[in-house]
Amino acid sequence: MKKNVLGVLVDATSYGEAVDTVLAAARARRTLAVTALAVHGVMTGVLDREHGARLNSFDLVTPDGQPVRWALNLLHGSALTDPVCGPNLTWHVLRKAADEGLPVYLYGSTEQTLERLMLNLQNTLPALKIAGHEASKFRAARPGEDAEIAARITESGARIVLVGLGCPRQETFVHAMRPLLPMPLLAVGAAFDFHAGTLRRPPMWMRDHGLEWLWRLGLEPRRLWRRYLFLNPYYLLLLAAQWAGLRPAGPPSPATSRPTVFPV
């Protein structure tokens, strides 16, 4: 069930429910837009209401990290015991896809990361069928390129697409491509890097205490310092205001039109 967190609609869900939703859509060849939002992901929708409307059009938005889970519990009494993080959700979906013989398509990141990712997946999930992979072009789509990408994915026989373009590029991509692909599209953030072994995950105690951001900041300080040192306190301030009823955080209506420009 979707709940309002600072104007972004987040599902109070579990790993089991999220995986079941994705696999049901894959079996039925039904489109489904999925993302896992941490604090940064939520704040992209807060600071850009047009993007917030795109996020609110997603079929499933999971709470990625403890601070978003805490928000759901604080604001809505959701009583969630665990977050539903992108890398873990990706792994659960891949394992189920392997069990059921559902081919997956990997879109995004770099060719080097994808090669390492596929090698690791072949070693850990030998039954997994990888229908195809495609590295990011790191630019905006050209006219007609969306149809070309959709054709490649469809012709590959894929039943699930994992998109690793980074937030908010990946959510914009999923929103744009959803009408063209009869299958679930999951925006998975840094999951490609984690499962490829190019980026280390923090120890469990840091994840349990909502300190994954501090670990990521230590690994990539130049790229992430603005994100965490400005957005995290702002998130807490806005969360307190919504809890106290001082900030009417009305969610923007879900976007219905496709973006004319989106990253590939």
C-alpha positions in Angstrom: 0.0 0.0 0.0 1.4 3.4 -1.0 2.1 6.0 1.7 3.0 9.6 1.4 6.7 10.4 2.4 7.3 14.1 1.7 5.0 13.9 -1.4 6.6 10.8 -2.8 4.4 7.7 -2.7 6.3 4.7 -1.2 5.0 1.2 -0.7 4.9 -0.3 2.7 6.0 -3.7 1.5 8.4 -6.6 2.2 10.9 -8.5 0.1 8.5 -11.4 -0.3 5.6 -9.2 -1.4 7.8 -7.2 -3.8 9.4 -10.3 -5.4 5.9 -11.9 -5.8 4.6 -8.7 -7.5 7.6 -8.7 -10.0 7.4 -12.4 -10.8 3.7 -12.3 -11.3 4.1 -9.5 -13.9 6.9 -11.4 -15.6 4.9 -14.6 -15.8 1.9 -12.6 -17.3 4.1 -10.6 -19.6 2.7 -7.4 -18.0 4.5 -4.1 -17.7 5.5 -3.0 -14.2 7.6 -0.1 -13.1 9.6 -0.7 -10.0 12.2 1.2 -8.0 13.8 1.2 -4.6 14.2 4.7 -3.1 16.7 5.7 -0.4 16.8 9.2 1.0 18.4 10.6 -2.2 15.8 9.0 -4.4 13.0 10.4 -2.3 14.6 13.9 -2.3 14.9 13.9 -6.1 11.1 13.8 -6.2 10.8 16.4 -3.5 13.1 18.9 -5.2 11.7 18.3 -8.7 7.9 17.9 -8.7 7.9 16.8 -12.3 10.2 13.9 -11.4 8.0 13.4 -8.3 5.1 12.9 -10.6 7.0 10.3 -12.5 7.9 8.5 -9.3 4.3 8.5 -8.2 3.3 6.8 -11.4 5.5 3.7 -10.6 3.7 0.6 -9.7 6.0 -0.4 -6.9 8.3 1.9 -4.9 10.1 0.1 -2.1 11.8 1.8 1.0 15.5 1.4 0.3 17.3 1.9 3.6 16.4 2.4 7.2 15.6 6.2 7.0 12.8 5.6 4.5 11.5 2.6 6.5 11.6 4.8 9.6 9.6 7.4 7.8 6.9 5.0 6.8 6.7 3.7 10.4 6.7 7.2 12.0 4.3 8.9 9.6 1.9 6.0 8.9 2.4 3.3 11.5 3.5 0.8 8.9 5.3 -1.4 11.4 7.9 -2.5 8.8 10.6 -4.5 10.3 13.0 -4.3 7.4 13.7 -2.0 4.4 13.5 -3.4 0.9 16.9 -2.4 -0.6 17.6 -2.4 -4.3 20.7 -4.7 -4.3 18.9 -7.3 -2.1 15.6 -7.1 -4.1 17.7 -7.6 -7.2 19.2 -10.7 -5.8 15.9 -12.2 -4.7 14.4 -11.4 -8.1 17.3 -13.0 -10.0 17.2 -16.1 -7.8 13.5 -16.6 -8.5 13.9 -15.8 -12.2 16.6 -18.6 -12.3 14.3 -21.0 -10.5 11.5 -20.3 -13.0 13.5 -20.0 -16.1 12.6 -16.4 -16.7 15.3 -14.6 -18.8 16.5 -11.3 -17.7 18.0 -8.3 -19.6 20.7 -6.1 -18.0 20.6 -2.4 -19.1 23.0 0.3 -17.9 26.4 0.8 -16.2 29.6 0.2 -18.2 30.5 -2.8 -20.4 33.3 -3.7 -17.9 30.9 -3.8 -15.0 28.3 -5.8 -16.9 31.0 -8.4 -17.9 32.0 -8.8 -14.3 28.4 -8.9 -13.2 27.5 -11.6 -15.7 30.5 -13.7 -14.7 29.5 -13.5 -11.0 25.9 -14.4 -11.8 27.0 -17.4 -13.9 29.0 -18.7 -11.0 26.4 -18.1 -8.3 23.2 -18.6 -10.3 24.1 -21.0 -13.1 20.5 -21.6 -14.0 19.9 -17.9 -14.6 19.2 -17.0 -18.3 20.6 -13.7 -19.3 18.8 -12.8 -22.5 21.0 -9.8 -23.3 22.9 -6.9 -21.9 23.5 -3.3 -22.9 25.8 -0.7 -21.4 24.7 2.9 -20.9 25.5 5.4 -23.6 25.7 8.1 -21.0 23.7 10.5 -23.1 20.1 11.4 -23.9 18.1 9.2 -26.3 18.0 10.2 -29.9 14.7 10.4 -31.8 13.4 6.9 -32.4 16.1 5.3 -30.2 13.5 4.3 -27.6 11.7 2.0 -30.1 15.1 0.5 -31.1 16.0 -0.3 -27.5 12.5 -1.8 -26.9 12.9 -3.9 -30.0 16.2 -5.3 -28.9 14.9 -6.1 -25.4 11.7 -7.7 -26.7 13.5 -9.8 -29.4 16.0 -11.1 -26.8 13.1 -13.0 -25.1 13.7 -11.2 -21.8 10.9 -11.3 -19.3 12.5 -8.9 -16.7 14.6 -5.9 -17.3 17.1 -4.6 -14.7 18.1 -1.0 -15.2 21.2 0.4 -13.5 21.7 4.0 -14.6 21.8 5.7 -11.2 19.2 7.8 -9.6 17.3 9.7 -11.0 18.3 8.7 -14.6 17.2 5.1 -14.2 13.7 6.1 -13.0 13.3 8.5 -15.9 14.4 5.7 -18.3 11.9 3.2 -16.7 9.1 5.7 -16.9 9.8 6.4 -20.6 10.2 2.8 -21.6 7.4 1.2 -19.6 4.7 1.7 -22.4 7.0 0.0 -24.9 7.8 -3.2 -22.9 5.4 -5.9 -21.7 7.5 -6.9 -18.7 8.7 -5.6 -15.3 11.4 -2.9 -15.4 13.3 -2.6 -12.2 15.5 0.5 -11.5 18.2 -1.1 -9.3 20.6 1.7 -8.5 24.1 0.5 -7.5 23.0 -3.2 -7.5 25.1 -3.9 -10.7 28.2 -2.6 -9.0 27.6 -4.4 -5.8 26.9 -7.8 -7.4 29.8 -7.3 -9.9 32.1 -6.7 -7.0 33.2 -3.2 -8.1 31.6 -1.6 -5.1 31.7 -3.0 -1.6 28.6 -3.0 0.6 28.8 -1.8 4.2 28.8 -4.2 7.1 25.4 -5.2 8.3 25.6 -3.2 11.5 25.9 0.0 9.5 22.9 -0.9 7.3 20.8 -1.8 10.4 21.5 1.7 11.9 20.9 3.7 8.7 24.6 4.4 8.1 24.9 3.0 4.6 25.2 6.6 3.4 28.3 7.1 5.5 29.9 4.1 4.0 29.1 5.2 0.5 30.4 8.7 1.3 33.7 7.2 2.4 34.0 5.2 -0.8 33.1 8.0 -3.2 33.6 11.3 -1.3 34.1 13.6 -4.3 30.9 12.4 -6.1 28.6 12.0 -3.1 29.5 14.6 -0.5 26.9 17.2 -1.7 24.2 14.5 -1.9 24.6 13.3 1.7 25.8 16.4 3.6 23.0 18.6 2.3 20.1 16.2 1.4 20.2 14.1 4.5 19.7 16.9 7.0 17.1 18.5 4.7 15.2 15.1 4.5 15.2 14.9 8.3 13.9 18.5 8.6 11.1 17.9 6.1 10.2 14.6 7.8 9.9 16.3 11.1 7.7 19.0 9.5 5.4 16.5 7.9 5.1 14.5 11.2 4.3 17.7 13.1 1.7 18.7 10.5 3.7 21.9 9.6 4.3 21.0 6.0 1.5 19.9 3.7 3.4 17.4 1.6 0.7 16.7 -0.9 1.9 14.2 -3.5 1.9 15.4 -7.1 -0.5 13.4 -9.4 1.1 10.5 -11.2 2.6 11.5 -14.5 0.8 10.1 -17.5 2.9 11.4 -20.4 6.2 10.0 -21.5 9.3 12.4 -21.2 10.4 13.7 -24.5 14.1 13.5 -23.4 15.4 10.8 -21.2 18.8 9.2 -20.5 20.0 6.0 -22.2 
